[in-house]
Amino acid sequence: MITLAVNELIQDITCTKTYRLLWIDEGNVIAYLIDLDDEKALPFSITVIEISQGLIEGIYVKSDSFSVNSSNDYGELTEKEIELRNKNWDIIKNLARNEPNIYKKSERGPLINYIVSQKISTKKTIYKYLRKYWKNGKTINSLLPEYKNSGGRGKSKKNSTKKRGRPRTIDSVGINVNDETRNIFRKAIKKHYFTNKKNSLAYVYKMMIKEYYAEDVRYEDGVKHIVIKDQNSVPTLRQLRYWYKKEYDLQQTITAREGSKSFERNYRQILGSSSYESLGPGSLYQIDATIANVYLISSYNSDWIIGRPIIYFVVDVFSHMITGVYIGLEGPSWAGMMMALANATKDKKEFSKQYGIDISDDTWPSTYLPKNIVGDRGELEGYSVNHLINGLNVGVENNPSFRPDWKGIVEKLFDTSQEKIKPFLPGHVQPDYGERGAKDYRLDAKLTLEQYTKIIINFVLHYNKNFYMTDYLRDTDMIVDNIKPTPIELWKWGIKNRAGKLRKVSQETVKFYLMPKDKATITAKGIKYKKMLYSCETALKESWFAKARNDGSWKVDISYDTRNMNNIYLHTKNELLFETCSLLNHQERYQNKTIEEIEQLITNESMKHKEEGHVLLQEEVNFFSNIEAIVSEAIEETNQNQTTKISNAQKTKNIKSNRLNEKMLQRESEAFQLGRPDNKKADIIDFNTISLHDENSKKPSIKDLFNRRRGK
């Protein structure tokens, strides 16, 4: 059976056209596609049987691709980009969610006309955004503005005498915002906005005009009145708002005014809804982790006990089938959850083969992204999950604190897995572990991580095929079809009759959006992240490092895998998503190291430097003292030997000849003379005995000096 998933690309090799699969009905009968090559394309219907038959006959070919947007810039989304993206999404979101009606020509027209009648947008704009959304993977990021033909995005404009911006409709010109104006904005915001009084920007603007743009002061009846400058000499409230949105991060602003707890409670992005309806396979996945009750040994040395592994299960709520698994030493953490979700989209035939287990595609047929995920607050909170949501269009719901029962299926699964396999596992922890006189089960450890993973894979295959759920409430259609309530049978039935929630995305795309995200700095020495230096093809091609040396550094968005920092991944915000950056050659100290190891190394070196600080200070003080002693001795000796009979002009007059004399004598003393005893010293001429200022005597030449030395 050929499984189709929303978002897959279907290529028609007979006419070289590529279509994106937008929707499949729950009965797995009708699907809607859109032509990616036609600028004015609209969705059209086709039967699932027709697509499947075309794939079987080779007329159609599946293709993995996932496009987000068409911006060619590097770095984090600006507030302006996010604002425009959300504005575009607000225009079409009700239409886009109205599936499948929006795909039907007879119903699409009235729906769009209603939006137009509400003065929300024009028909042309609505179709433009709908096509972008459909063609680029049905994610909100596909609605980001395109800046391919625009220059200077997000950069401050150069100062000019010509007024920038939209022309005013009133009889005034206004001013440009220069460095001085920005500094005033910054001071006013800090003084009047970042306070617990929660003042509005309009209030801040008025106070700023009062304090910084006063032209005169007059008094009426003893009351002070401030006369402000004319409207051609003051900035506008609109300019202040624009600068404020460009300058300050929204989360930081709200946190500064409201507090972090208030932000988390009232202002943070809503990640999902707790009222899920599991309508079919892929409608909702549950994910959770537990510490296995078994001790393992190292694969490198059987004498090393490495502790208890972490097990992650990803379970489809509709069928209870285990769709993803991770067994390792990461977690419970984002890294562990990242591995489990990536595994949920991986080809299980290929995955099992890595551990010497051969299965067919139908044995474990889960290689898709779900529509929604529910998990623990620990792993599914923070900035990384927002990256996942916006990039892959996956809804995420965090469990409230102390409510693991909201993930009852996966919680129960841990108990089932432990009970099934514990009689066979050496090193399994019994209930009396830790009690006085109890056996130390750690010493019984015999399994490596790889061997234990093989056991868990076998458990998953057995569970998916044979776990008979007596308490599973089959609906009327399932009862009519006499579907056995086991995970694999429910999954297959759901794919056939309740399809449409599963989505196909390439493994590289999934991994990219699952990796942690941070900022790196473009410097003259390379792309710097946590003291590590990287480079990439684009940086070299566009002379980033030379620009950073001359114009200053700047920030870019990167993703990375905490387990190996040989590479980081520079966000490109185009169809390629990222560009790989590699460590520079002289950074070999960081090769094959985890982020924890690198941070520990940096911390240790910093502590070592601090510990040596006092010793280094003492050595430097000693160094200064030695220099001072030498200089003091030289001054004293020179003062004793120098004559006071000559003037300063005479002292500086003969520098050239004095230097020549000194050089000749230096050569004499430094010259290699083989066969001469080391203790036999050359005669030294005391120039102090030669009066250079005797007016009756002639100044001796170099030849005279050497003749005297030879005794001639």
C-alpha positions in Angstrom: 0.0 0.0 0.0 1.4 3.4 -1.0 1.0 6.0 1.8 0.5 9.6 0.8 1.2 12.5 3.2 0.3 16.2 3.1 3.1 18.4 1.9 4.7 15.7 -0.3 5.8 16.7 -3.8 4.6 14.7 -6.7 6.5 15.0 -10.0 4.8 14.1 -13.3 7.6 12.9 -15.5 5.4 13.0 -18.6 5.2 16.8 -18.5 8.0 17.7 -16.0 5.5 19.4 -13.6 5.8 19.3 -9.9 2.7 19.4 -7.6 2.5 19.8 -3.8 -0.1 17.6 -2.0 -2.2 20.0 0.1 -5.0 17.9 1.6 -6.3 14.4 1.8 -9.8 13.6 3.0 -10.4 11.4 6.0 -11.8 8.7 3.8 -8.5 8.7 1.8 -10.5 9.2 -1.4 -10.0 12.8 -2.6 -6.8 14.8 -2.5 -6.0 18.4 -3.6 -2.8 19.4 -5.4 -1.3 22.7 -6.6 1.1 23.2 -9.5 4.4 24.8 -8.2 5.5 26.0 -11.7 2.4 28.0 -12.5 2.4 31.5 -11.1 -1.4 31.7 -11.2 -2.0 28.1 -10.1 -5.0 27.2 -7.9 -5.7 23.9 -6.1 -7.4 21.1 -8.0 -8.8 17.8 -6.9 -7.7 14.3 -7.9 -8.5 10.9 -6.5 -6.0 9.2 -4.2 -6.3 6.0 -6.3 -5.2 8.0 -9.4 -2.1 9.3 -7.6 -1.3 5.8 -6.2 -1.7 4.2 -9.6 0.5 6.8 -11.2 3.2 6.2 -8.6 2.9 2.4 -9.2 3.2 2.8 -13.0 6.1 5.3 -12.7 4.2 8.2 -14.2 4.5 10.1 -10.9 7.5 10.2 -8.6 7.7 11.4 -5.0 10.2 14.1 -4.2 11.4 15.4 -0.9 11.5 19.2 -0.6 10.6 21.8 1.9 10.6 25.5 1.2 10.1 28.1 3.8 10.5 31.5 2.2 12.5 33.3 -0.5 14.5 35.8 1.5 18.2 35.8 0.8 19.4 37.4 4.0 21.3 35.9 7.0 20.4 36.5 10.6 17.4 36.5 12.9 14.0 37.7 11.8 13.6 41.4 12.5 10.6 42.7 14.3 9.5 44.3 11.0 9.6 40.9 9.2 7.7 39.2 12.0 5.1 42.0 12.0 4.6 41.7 8.2 4.5 37.9 8.3 1.9 38.0 11.0 -0.1 40.7 9.2 -0.1 38.5 6.0 -1.1 35.5 8.0 -4.0 37.4 9.7 -5.4 38.1 6.2 -5.6 34.5 5.1 -5.5 32.3 8.2 -9.3 31.8 8.4 -9.3 30.9 4.7 -6.3 28.6 4.9 -7.8 26.7 7.9 -11.1 26.3 6.1 -10.1 23.0 4.6 -11.2 21.6 2.2 -13.7 24.3 1.2 -11.0 26.8 0.3 -9.7 24.3 -2.3 -13.1 24.1 -4.0 -13.6 26.6 -6.8 -17.3 27.0 -6.1 -16.7 27.8 -2.4 -13.4 29.6 -2.6 -14.9 32.6 -4.5 -17.6 33.5 -1.9 -15.1 33.0 1.0 -12.6 35.4 -0.5 -15.3 37.9 -1.5 -16.4 38.0 2.1 -12.9 39.0 3.2 -12.8 41.6 0.5 -16.2 43.0 1.6 -14.9 43.4 5.1 -12.2 45.8 3.7 -9.5 43.5 5.1 -7.6 43.1 1.9 -7.9 43.0 -1.9 -8.7 39.9 -3.9 -5.3 40.1 -5.6 -3.4 40.2 -2.4 -5.4 37.3 -0.8 -4.7 35.1 -3.8 -1.0 36.1 -3.7 -0.6 35.1 0.0 -2.7 31.9 -0.4 -0.4 30.7 -3.2 2.7 31.5 -1.2 1.3 29.6 1.7 0.3 26.5 -0.3 3.3 26.3 -2.5 5.9 26.7 0.2 4.8 24.0 2.7 1.8 25.5 4.5 3.9 27.2 7.2 3.5 30.7 8.5 7.1 31.5 7.6 6.3 31.1 3.9 4.6 34.5 4.2 7.8 36.3 5.1 8.4 39.4 2.9 10.8 38.9 0.0 13.8 41.2 0.0 15.6 39.9 -3.1 15.3 43.2 -4.9 15.5 45.5 -1.9 18.5 47.1 -0.3 19.4 48.1 3.2 16.9 46.0 5.0 17.1 46.6 8.7 19.9 49.1 8.4 19.9 52.7 9.6 19.8 55.1 6.7 22.6 57.5 6.1 22.1 61.1 7.2 20.9 63.4 4.5 19.4 66.8 4.1 16.5 65.3 2.1 13.7 64.2 4.3 13.2 60.4 4.2 10.0 58.5 4.5 6.5 59.1 3.4 5.7 62.7 2.4 3.5 64.6 4.9 0.0 65.6 4.0 0.3 68.8 6.1 2.3 71.9 5.4 5.5 70.8 7.2 8.7 68.9 6.3 9.9 67.3 9.6 13.4 66.0 10.5 15.4 63.0 9.7 16.4 60.7 12.6 20.1 61.0 13.0 22.5 59.8 15.7 21.6 62.6 18.0 17.9 62.0 17.7 18.4 58.3 18.3 20.3 59.0 21.5 17.4 61.2 22.7 14.9 58.4 21.8 17.1 56.0 23.8 17.2 58.2 26.9 13.4 58.9 26.8 12.5 55.3 26.5 14.8 54.3 29.3 13.5 57.1 31.6 9.8 56.9 30.9 9.0 53.6 29.3 11.0 50.9 31.1 9.3 51.6 34.4 6.7 49.8 36.5 4.3 52.7 35.7 3.6 51.1 32.3 3.5 54.4 30.4 2.5 54.4 26.8 4.8 55.4 24.0 2.6 58.4 23.3 3.2 59.6 26.9 7.0 58.9 26.4 6.9 61.0 23.2 5.3 64.0 24.9 7.7 63.9 27.8 10.6 63.6 25.3 9.4 66.7 23.4 9.0 68.6 26.7 12.5 67.7 28.0 14.6 67.8 24.8 12.8 70.0 22.3 12.0 73.1 24.4 12.7 76.4 22.6 11.7 78.9 25.3 10.2 79.1 28.8 7.7 81.7 29.9 5.7 82.2 33.0 2.0 83.1 33.2 0.5 83.9 36.7 3.6 82.3 38.2 3.1 79.0 36.2 6.0 77.8 34.1 5.1 77.1 30.4 7.5 75.5 28.0 7.4 76.6 24.4 8.4 73.7 22.1 10.2 74.0 18.7 8.1 74.2 15.5 6.9 71.0 13.8 9.7 71.2 11.3 12.3 70.8 14.1 10.9 67.9 16.1 10.5 64.2 15.4 7.1 62.6 15.2 5.5 60.0 17.3 5.5 57.7 14.3 9.3 58.0 14.0 9.7 57.1 17.7 7.4 54.1 17.3 9.4 52.9 14.2 12.7 53.3 16.0 11.5 51.6 19.1 10.2 48.5 17.3 13.5 48.3 15.4 15.7 48.8 18.4 14.1 46.7 21.1 13.2 43.0 21.3 9.5 42.5 22.2 10.2 39.8 24.8 12.9 41.8 26.5 10.6 44.9 26.5 7.6 43.1 28.1 9.9 41.4 30.6 11.4 44.7 31.6 8.0 46.3 32.1 5.9 43.4 33.4 8.4 40.9 34.8 9.4 37.4 33.5 6.5 35.6 35.2 3.9 37.9 33.7 5.5 37.5 30.3 5.3 33.7 30.5 1.8 33.8 31.7 0.2 36.5 29.6 2.3 37.5 26.7 4.4 34.5 25.4 3.5 32.8 22.1 0.6 30.4 22.4 2.0 27.0 21.5 -1.2 25.1 21.1 -4.5 24.1 22.7 -5.2 21.4 25.3 -8.4 20.4 23.6 -7.0 18.2 20.9 -9.2 15.9 18.8 -7.3 12.8 17.5 -9.1 12.3 14.2 -6.6 10.0 12.6 -2.9 8.9 12.4 -0.7 11.9 12.9 -3.3 14.1 14.4 -1.5 14.1 17.8 1.8 12.5 19.0 2.7 12.2 22.7 6.3 12.2 23.7 8.0 11.5 27.0 11.2 10.1 28.6 12.1 7.9 31.5 15.2 6.5 33.0 15.5 2.7 32.3 15.7 0.3 35.2 18.9 -1.3 34.0 22.6 -0.5 34.2 24.8 -0.7 31.1 28.5 -1.1 30.4 30.7 0.8 27.9 31.2 -0.6 24.4 34.9 0.5 24.7 35.7 -1.2 28.0 33.5 -3.9 29.6 34.8 -2.9 33.0 33.2 0.6 32.7 29.7 0.8 34.1 28.0 3.8 32.4 24.8 3.9 34.4 21.2 3.8 33.3 20.1 4.9 29.8 17.3 7.3 28.9 14.3 6.0 26.9 12.2 8.3 24.7 9.0 7.1 23.1 6.9 9.0 20.6 3.4 7.6 20.4 0.5 8.3 18.0 -2.6 8.9 20.1 -5.1 7.6 17.5 -3.5 4.2 17.0 -1.2 4.0 20.1 1.5 3.0 17.7 5.1 3.8 18.7 6.2 6.1 15.9 9.6 7.1 17.3 12.2 6.0 19.8 15.5 7.1 21.3 17.7 5.2 23.7 20.8 7.0 24.8 22.5 9.0 27.5 21.0 12.4 26.6 18.4 13.8 28.8 15.8 14.1 29.7 16.6 17.2 27.7 16.0 18.9 24.4 18.8 16.9 22.8 17.0 13.6 23.7 13.6 14.8 22.6 15.2 16.1 19.4 16.6 12.6 18.6 13.2 11.0 19.3 11.3 13.4 17.1 13.9 13.0 14.3 13.5 9.2 14.6 9.7 9.5 14.3 10.2 10.9 10.8 13.0 8.4 9.8 12.6 5.4 7.6 12.3 2.6 10.2 13.5 -0.1 7.8 16.8 1.8 7.4 16.9 2.5 11.2 16.3 -1.1 12.2 18.9 -2.3 9.7 21.6 -0.3 11.5 21.1 -2.7 14.4 21.0 -5.8 12.3 17.2 -6.2 12.3 15.5 -6.7 8.9 11.9 -5.5 8.6 9.6 -4.6 5.7 8.1 -1.1 5.2 4.8 -2.3 6.5 6.2 -3.6 9.8 6.9 -0.1 11.2 5.3 2.4 8.7 5.9 5.7 10.5 8.1 8.3 8.7 6.0 11.4 9.1 5.5 14.6 11.0 2.4 14.9 13.1 0.0 17.8 13.2 0.4 18.3 16.9 2.8 17.2 19.7 2.2 17.1 23.5 5.1 16.7 25.9 6.7 17.8 29.1 7.3 21.4 30.0 11.0 20.8 30.4 11.9 19.8 26.9 9.1 21.6 25.0 9.7 25.1 26.3 12.0 27.9 25.2 13.1 29.4 22.0 14.0 26.1 20.3 10.4 25.0 20.2 9.3 28.2 18.6 11.8 27.5 15.8 10.2 24.1 15.4 6.7 25.5 15.4 7.3 28.3 12.8 9.6 26.1 10.6 7.6 22.9 10.4 4.1 24.1 11.3 3.8 21.6 14.1 1.5 22.5 17.0 3.1 22.0 20.4 1.3 21.7 23.7 3.1 21.6 27.1 1.7 19.7 29.9 0.9 21.8 33.0 3.1 21.1 36.0 2.4 17.9 38.0 0.0 16.5 35.3 1.8 13.6 33.7 -1.7 11.9 33.3 -2.3 14.2 30.3 0.2 11.9 28.5 -1.4 8.7 29.8 -0.6 6.6 26.7 3.1 7.1 26.7 3.3 7.0 30.5 1.7 3.6 30.6 3.9 2.5 27.8 7.0 2.9 29.9 5.6 0.5 32.5 4.6 -2.0 29.8 8.1 -2.0 28.3 9.9 -2.4 31.6 7.7 -5.3 32.7 8.0 -7.2 29.4 11.8 -7.2 29.3 13.0 -7.0 32.9 13.2 -10.7 33.5 15.8 -11.1 30.8 18.1 -8.1 31.6 21.3 -8.5 33.6 21.8 -5.4 35.7 18.1 -4.7 36.1 17.3 -2.7 39.2 14.9 -4.4 41.6 12.6 -2.7 44.1 14.9 -3.3 47.0 17.7 -1.4 45.3 19.5 0.9 47.8 18.2 -0.8 50.9 20.7 -2.0 53.5 22.0 -5.5 52.6 20.4 -5.4 49.2 22.4 -6.6 46.2 24.3 -4.1 44.1 22.7 -4.6 40.7 25.2 -2.3 39.0 27.8 -5.1 39.2 25.5 -7.4 37.1 25.6 -5.0 34.1 26.4 -6.9 30.9 24.6 -5.0 28.1 26.0 -2.2 26.0 23.9 0.7 24.8 23.7 -0.8 21.3 22.6 -4.2 22.6 20.0 -2.6 24.8 18.7 -0.6 21.8 18.3 -3.8 19.9 16.1 -5.1 22.7 14.0 -2.0 22.7 13.5 -2.1 18.9 12.3 -5.7 19.3 9.9 -4.6 22.0 8.5 -1.8 19.8 8.0 -4.2 16.9 6.3 -6.7 19.2 4.1 -4.0 20.8 3.0 -2.4 17.6 1.9 -5.7 16.2 0.5 -7.6 19.2 -0.5 -5.2 21.9 -4.3 -5.9 22.1 -6.1 -2.9 23.7 -9.2 -4.3 25.3 -10.2 -0.8 26.6 -9.8 0.9 23.2 -13.1 2.5 22.2 -13.6 1.6 18.5 -16.0 3.8 16.6 -18.9 2.4 14.5 -16.8 2.3 11.3 -14.1 0.3 13.0 -16.6 -2.1 14.4 -18.2 -2.6 10.9 -14.8 -3.3 9.4 -13.9 -5.6 12.3 -10.6 -3.9 13.0 -8.5 -5.6 15.7 -7.5 -3.0 18.3 -3.7 -3.3 17.9 -1.5 -0.3 17.1 -0.4 -1.5 13.7 -4.0 -2.4 12.5 -5.4 0.8 13.8 -2.7 2.8 12.1 -3.2 1.0 8.7 -7.0 1.4 9.0 -6.6 5.1 9.9 -4.3 5.7 6.9 -6.9 4.2 4.6 -9.9 5.9 6.2 -8.8 8.8 8.3 -5.8 10.1 6.4 -4.8 13.7 6.0 -2.9 14.6 9.2 0.4 13.1 8.4 3.0 15.3 6.6 6.1 14.3 4.8 9.3 16.4 5.4 12.9 15.6 4.6 15.1 14.4 7.4 17.6 17.3 6.9 14.8 19.8 7.3 13.5 18.1 10.5 16.9 17.9 12.0 17.6 21.6 11.2 14.4 22.8 12.9 15.0 20.5 15.9 18.6 21.7 16.6 19.1 24.4 19.2 19.4 27.9 17.8 21.7 30.7 18.9 23.7 33.7 17.6 27.2 33.8 16.3 29.4 36.9 15.6 31.0 37.7 12.3 34.5 38.9 13.2 37.8 39.6 11.4 39.1 36.3 12.6 36.1 34.2 11.6 32.5 33.3 12.6 32.8 33.3 16.4 30.7 31.1 18.7 31.7 30.5 22.3 35.4 31.3 21.4 35.3 28.8 18.5 36.0 30.2 15.0 34.3 28.9 11.9 34.2 29.7 8.2 32.0 29.0 5.3 31.9 29.4 1.5 29.6 32.5 1.5 31.7 34.2 4.2 34.9 33.8 2.0 33.1 34.6 -1.2 31.6 37.9 0.1 34.6 38.9 2.2 32.7 38.9 5.5 35.9 38.8 7.6 37.5 41.8 5.8 34.3 43.8 6.2 34.1 42.9 9.9 37.7 44.2 10.3 36.9 47.5 8.6 33.2 48.1 9.5 32.8 46.2 12.7 31.2 42.8 13.6 27.6 41.7 13.3 25.4 38.9 14.5 23.9 36.0 12.6 21.6 33.1 13.5 23.0 29.6 13.7 21.9 26.1 14.7 24.2 23.5 16.2 24.3 19.9 17.5 25.5 20.0 21.1 27.1 16.6 20.8 29.6 17.6 18.1 30.7 21.2 17.5 32.8 20.5 14.4 30.2 22.3 12.4 27.6 25.0 13.0 24.7 25.8 10.5 24.3 29.3 9.3 20.6 30.3 8.7 20.1 31.4 5.1 16.4 32.0 5.3 16.0 30.7 1.7 15.0 27.4 0.2 18.3 25.8 1.3 17.6 26.8 5.0 21.2 26.6 6.1 24.9 26.7 5.1 27.4 24.5 6.9 30.3 26.3 8.6 33.4 24.3 9.6 36.0 24.9 12.4 39.1 26.6 11.2 42.2 24.5 11.0 43.9 26.1 14.0 40.9 25.3 16.2 41.7 21.6 16.4 41.4 21.8 20.2 37.6 21.8 19.7 37.5 19.0 17.2 34.9 16.2 18.0 34.1 17.9 21.3 30.6 18.3 22.8 29.4 21.8 23.8 29.6 20.8 27.5 33.2 19.8 27.1 34.1 23.0 25.3 32.3 25.2 27.9 34.1 23.3 30.6 37.4 23.9 28.9 36.7 27.6 28.6 35.6 27.8 32.2 38.8 25.9 33.4 41.1 28.1 31.4 39.3 31.2 32.8 39.6 29.9 36.4 43.3 29.0 35.8 44.0 32.5 34.6 42.4 34.0 37.6 44.3 31.7 39.9 47.6 32.7 38.3 46.6 36.4 38.3 48.3 37.2 41.6 51.4 35.3 40.7 51.6 37.1 37.4 51.1 40.4 39.1 54.0 39.7 41.5 56.2 38.8 38.6 55.3 42.0 36.7 56.1 44.0 39.8 59.5 42.3 40.1 60.0 43.0 36.4 59.3 46.7 36.9 61.7 46.8 39.9 64.5 45.2 37.9 64.1 47.8 35.2 64.0 50.6 37.7 67.2 49.3 39.4 69.1 49.1 36.1 68.0 52.6 35.0 68.8 54.1 38.4 72.3 52.6 38.3 72.8 53.9 34.8 71.8 57.4 35.7 74.1 57.4 38.8 77.1 56.1 36.8 76.5 58.5 33.9 76.1 61.5 36.2 79.5 60.7 37.8 81.3 60.2 34.5 79.8 63.0 32.4 81.6 66.3 32.2 79.8 69.6 32.6 82.2 71.5 30.5 80.4 70.9 27.2 77.1 72.3 26.0 74.1 70.5 24.9 74.7 71.5 21.3 78.2 70.0 21.5 76.7 66.8 22.9 74.4 66.3 20.1 76.7 67.5 17.4 78.9 64.4 17.0 76.3 61.6 17.3 77.1 60.2 13.9 80.8 59.9 14.6 80.2 58.7 18.1 78.0 55.9 16.7 80.6 54.9 14.2 83.3 54.7 17.0 81.0 52.6 19.1 80.1 50.3 16.3 83.7 49.6 15.4 84.6 48.8 19.0 81.5 46.6 19.3 82.5 44.7 16.2 86.0 44.2 17.7 84.6 42.7 20.9 81.9 40.6 19.2 84.1 39.2 16.4 84.6 35.4 16.4 88.3 34.7 17.1 89.0 30.9 17.1 91.8 29.4 19.1 92.0 32.3 21.5 91.5 31.6 25.3 88.1 32.7 26.5 89.7 34.4 29.5 92.0 36.6 27.4 90.3 39.9 27.1 91.0 42.6 24.5 92.5 45.9 25.7 89.8 48.5 26.3 90.4 52.1 25.3 89.0 54.6 27.8 87.6 57.4 25.7 87.2 59.5 28.9 91.0 59.9 29.0 91.0 61.4 25.5 90.2 65.0 25.7 87.9 65.8 22.7 87.6 69.4 23.8 91.2 70.5 24.1 91.4 73.4 21.7 95.2 73.0 21.3 94.9 69.4 20.2 93.6 68.0 17.0 90.6 65.6 17.1 92.0 62.0 16.7 90.8 60.1 13.6 89.7 56.5 13.6 93.1 55.5 12.3 94.9 57.4 15.1 92.7 55.5 17.7 93.6 52.1 16.3 97.3 53.0 15.9 97.4 54.0 19.5 95.8 50.7 20.5 98.4 48.7 18.6 101.1 50.6 20.3 102.4 52.4 17.2 
